[in-house]
């Protein structure tokens, strides 16, 4: 099976998790990665520049109606929900907060599941609430692959533990082993 996109959800402890994972992806990694990181409304994007410094792929904030392309890691902008449309472009909305968050992981995961169906990989990482659980369930319903960070290795175990409790992900792994699996299956 050929996967076409990876969605990741991350909250507290996320910067450190991304610093571990992103440098491990090679420059020729062919699948776009789309991320919701719970961030403050006033975020200036400086953290994206820091991540870009040690990453082989290009990291950028997603733009309205932007076509999703390989070789990129897309980040939801602050205070916007990031949606994936059926034509594999992004939409940004300022709808109600979901699980106290905007951007919300569930919204990204659910819309990406509808767009990519079984060709989607969903990854839930460190975080302090249960955002992403419903989205992981939706990815699984559509036949996509689901991965949760091992809660024992997470800076904040609540978010991956909530997903694991609600639905049995296909894999439960450390950050490094998540990347190894993604490289192997793609």
N, C-alpha and C positions, 0 to 999 in steps of 0.2 A: 504494500500500500504506500502511496506517495502522499505524505503530509504537505499541506500548503501554507500553514501558519501555526505559530505558537503564541498563546496568550498566557501572560503571567500576572498574578496578583500578589502584591506585597504591601506591607504596612510597617509597623514599628520594627526596627532592625533591618529595614530594607536596603538602606544605603550600603551597609556592610555586606549584606548578601549579594547585592549586585556587583560590588567591588571584587568579591570572590569569583562569581560566575562569569561575568562578561569577558575578562581577559582570556578565558579558556576557549572561547569560540574563535575558530580560525577565520581569516579574512574571506575565504571562499565559502563560508556557510551560506547555504542557498535558501533558507526559510526565514521569512520576516518574523521578528519577535515583537509583540505588542504588549505593552505593560501599563497597568494601573498601579501607581505607587500613591498611597494616601499622603498628600502633601498639603501644606498650608496655602490659603488663598493668595497670600502675598509672595509666594515663592518666585524668585527671580531667575530660576533656571541655572544658577551657578553650579548646582550639583550635577547637572547634565554635562557641563564642561569638564568637571572633575572626572566623571565616569568615562567620557570620550578620550581623555588623555591616555588611558591604559587599555583601550579596547581596540580590537582589530576591525570591528564593524562600526558603521556610522550610527550614532545615537542622536535622536532629534525629537522634539515635540511634534506630535501629530497635528496636521493642519486640516481644516474643513475641506471636504471633497478631494483630499489627496489620495492618489492611487497607492495602494499598498505594494511595495516592491521588495525584492530580495536584497540582502546586504545591509538591511537597516534594522535598528532597534527603535521602535516608536514608543514614546512616552506620552501618556495623557497629560494635557496641560492643566495647570492648577484651576480649580473651581469649574471645570467642565466635565460632564460625562462624555466618555469616548465610546462611540458606537461604530460597528462595522456594518456597512450596507451590503446588500446582495451582490452588487457590482464590484465588491472588494475595494471600496473607498471608505474614508472616514466621515463621520458626522460628529459634530460637537454640539452638546445641548447644555442648558443650564437648568434642567429640570430639578425636581425635589431631590433632596439628599436621600440616599439609600444606605441603610445601616450607618447612619450618621456621616456619610461620606459623599463628597463630590470632588473628584471622580469616584465612582463606585465600581468595584471589581465585578460584581454580579452583572451589571449592565453590559460591560465589555464582553464578558464570557458568554452571556445569553445571546447577544446579537452576533458574535463571531460564530457561535455554534449553528445559528440559523444560516449564516452565509457559507460556512465551510463544511458543515455537517461532519462526516466521518474523517475528513481530511484535516482536522484540527487537533492540536495538542494543548491541553490546559494544565497549567502549573500553579499551585498555590504555595506560597512561601510564608515566611515569618510575619506575624501580625497579631494585634491585640483584640480583634473582634471577630465576628463570624462572616464578614463580607467575603464573597467568593464561593460559599457553600452551595447556594442555589445555582449559580453559574456552572460549577463543576458538575452538578447533577444534570443540568441541561446538556453539557458537552457529552456526558456519558449516554444520555438518552439518544443523542444523534449518532452515537457510535464512535466518537472521538476518543483519544487516549487521555487519561487523567493521571496526574502525578502530584503528590503532596510531599513537601519537605518533611523529613522525619522530625517530629516535634522535639525530640531529645536534642537535636542539633540546631534548633531555631532560637534566635535571640528572644522571641516571644512565641511561645508554643500554641497559643489559643487558636489562631486562625487555621493552621494546618490540622490541629487536633479536631476542630469543629467539622472540617470537611471530611476527615477520616471517620468520625463518628456518624455523620449523616449518610455517607455513601462510601463504599470501599473503593478507593482509587486503585488504578491498575498498578501503580508503583508508589512506594514510600521510601524516599532516599535522602541522603545528605546532599548539600549543594553541589559538591564536586561530582557525585555520582549521578545527579540529575543531568549535568552537562554531558558526562560520559554516555549516558543513555541517549540523549538527544543526538549526539554526534553519531552514535552507532545506528540508530533507526532512521536517520535522515540521510 
